[in-house]
Amino acid sequence: MAARLVIEGGVPLRGAVSASSAKNAALPALAATLLTAEPVVLENLPALADVTTISRLIEQLGAEFAVERDGATRVRVARVKSHEAPYELVSTMRASVLVLGPLLARTGVARVALPGGCAIGLRPIDLHLKGLRRLGADIGIENGYVEARASRLKGCRISLDLVTVTGTENLMMAAALAEGTTVIENAAREPEVVDLARLLQAMGATIEGAGTERIEIVGAAELGGCRHRIIPDRIETGTLLVAGAITGGDVTVTNAVPRHLGALLAKLEEAGAVLDVGENRIRCRGPERPRPTDVITSPFPGFPTDMQAQLMTLLGLAEGLSRITETIFENRFMHAAELNRMGARIEIDGAMALVRGVPHYQGAPVMATDLRASASLVLAGLAARGRTEVSRVYHLDRGYERLEAKLQSLGARVGRLA
Ligand code: EPZ
C-alpha cells in the first residue's frame, strides 16, 4: 500500500514555521537553464517530487547538476544532447511542457510529448503552441508529440485568448532568444511569472512589464549564467495559515511575501481569522468557529485556484452557507466527496460548490486525488475528531516539502506510515 499520513485531530496548532521556496517558480527556473550554455546557480530549490522530475528531464536534455558548498544547485547545459521530452516524463508532470519554449529557442528543434489531461481538467496547451507559431515556429502534432522547428524565432505581438501561467512563461522564455521584440498581451500576472522574468533579466534578457497583463521582451543573441534565489511558496504559506485557522490555533508563517497572498488573507479575515501581517511574516489566529463567505477563483491577483480546496475545508466548518465558484479548471472539486465522508455537507452544482457548514468533521480514511486536494484532506484531519488516514500522499509530496514535519513542529499529531 502506498504511503499514507495518519492524523489525530483536534489539536490547536501553535508556533512559527518557515515556508519553502515555490514549486511553481522552481519549475520554470529549471527549464530556463536550457537557454544558456553557462552555469545557472539556483540558491534554494525545494526538495519536491516535481522538482526531481523536471531535473531528470533537463538532465536527459543535457543539463549537468552540481551542489555548491553553500547548498545551492548549479545547473549547466553546456551542450543540448537531446531534443525530446519523452511521454513517460511529461505524462507524470504536465509542467514538463515548460521545456518546449527554451529548447526551441536554444536549438531550433523540440519534440515534447503532449501532456494528457490530468485529474483537475483537460488542461490543453493550444495557447502555448499558438504563441510559438506566431513567433515563427513550425509546429506539428504527430503520435502524441509536439514536433516544433524554428531556424530563428522572430519577435512579434502575441495576444493570449486566456490567462495561462505556464503559457506566459513558455512564450517569455522563447521570446528571450528571438530576433526583435515580443509583446505578450493578456499575460499571466502571477508572482511566479515575475520571478521567472527576474531570472531571465539576470541572464541578460531585457524584459519590461512582468506582473502586468502586458510583457515586453527584447530578444538577445544569447543569454548568460547567473545566480538566482527562488521566491517563497505562496500556496504552501496559505495552506499553513489555513491549518492555524481551522484548528483554532495561532500560527505564524515566516519567509512569507504577504503581497503574494492578498486575496487569501482577505478571505481568511472574512471567515473570522485574526491576522497580523508583517514585512515577511504572517500570523493567523483561528476563530472559535469560522464564518461563511463566498469565493470565486481567478487569475492573480484574484483568489488562487490552488487555494480553493484548502479554503473549502475551512468553510466546511463555518456557521452558515458558503458558495465557492471555480472558474479556472473544470474539475477541481474532487476533494468535496472526500470531505463529505468526514461529515461535511457540500453540494456541487457545475462550477459552484455549495458548502453548508457543520460543527465538526469526523476522522476517516480518505484518498488524495490531486496535489491541493490532498492538502485539504490533511487540513480536515487536523480539525477532525478522531483519526484520519490520507492515502496516496505521493500527490502531496509533489508540492509540499516535509509538510508533516512542519505540522508536527506546530504541535500536530501527524505521522507517515510507509
Ligand atoms: C499553473 O498551471 C500552475 N502550475 C497550476 O498549479 C495552477 O493551478 C495554474 O497555473 C492556475 O493558476 C504551474 O505553474 C507549474 P494555466 P497551468 O495554463 O499553467 C486553460 C499546482 O497545484 N488553458 O494558467 O497549466 C487551462 O485548461 C498546479 O501547483 C488552455 O485552455 O495553468 C485552464 O483552464 C495545479 N489552453 C486555464 O487555461 C492553454 O494553452 C488556466 O491554465 C493553456 C491553458
Boltz pocket constraint, residues with backbone or C-beta under 6 A from the ligand:
constraints:
  - pocket:
      binder: B
      contacts: [[A, 23], [A, 24], [A, 27], [A, 95], [A, 121], [A, 122], [A, 123], [A, 124], [A, 125], [A, 126], [A, 127], [A, 128], [A, 129], [A, 162], [A, 163], [A, 164], [A, 165], [A, 166], [A, 167], [A, 192], [A, 305], [A, 306], [A, 327], [A, 328], [A, 329], [A, 330], [A, 371], [A, 372], [A, 399]]
      max_distance: 6.0
